[in-house]
Amino acid sequence: MMMISGLFGLVMIASAGCQKDPLKNLTPAESRIYITNHDSTADFSGFATFSIADSAGIIEDNQGSGKELSSYDAAVIATVTKAMQDRGFQLVDRGDNPDLGITVSRIYNNYTGVVSYPDYWGGYGGFYDPFYWGYGGYDYYDPTYYGAGYYDVYQVTQGALEVDILNLKDAKETNTIKPLWSGMARGTGVFNEANVTNQVSAFFDQSPYLEATR
């Protein structure tokens, strides 16, 4: 199941009326798009603890190029951590067998092309490999919730913030680390530290199901 907010809603308004195109007068905040996806079969109340990566993955042209911890990255990590705690999840060290693992990525695309999201996940697994979470030799599971036919066309250089939640609780039984939830933000100012709180809030506002048993 995928939820999208931001520019798409304004496009619908523009196409429905005869007035001047409102897209020409967008503020930077209005131009940002927020997309969340999740495994609709997942029951998040069955997970109690989480750990979050201590730095952000940098992905350029669908290739992992390292990890960084800028002040922006630290703000995203701290804000996501608080949001998860507010939803009833307990933060633990990644060495303490957390139920959920959370990764943060900054994505840069520098060419024109078409990207299939299932293919994107294949490249992503090569960056934050399972060794980070203590599961050497395991694979990431290609999520089915993206579905066939979901593509993005890139015509200019773009940047995006992505936050992913992974199922570590069942990894030993399945020998895979299965993604459960993903949030992506694009648009003007997406890497501005002042916008972090609003961006993370948008992700969680779209995801009321993301809550632990209290």
Secondary structure, 3 states (H helix, E strand, C coil): CEEEECHHHHHHHHHHCCCCCHHHHCCHHHHCEEEEEECCCCCHHHCCEEEEEEEEEEEECCEEEEEECCHHHHHHHHHHHHHHHHCCCEECCHHHCCCEEEEEEEEEECCCEEEEHHHHHHHHCCCCCHHHHCCCCCEECCCHHHCCCCEEEECCCEEEEEEEEEECCCHHHHCEEEEEEEEEEECCCCCCHHHHHHHHHHHHHCCCCCCCCC
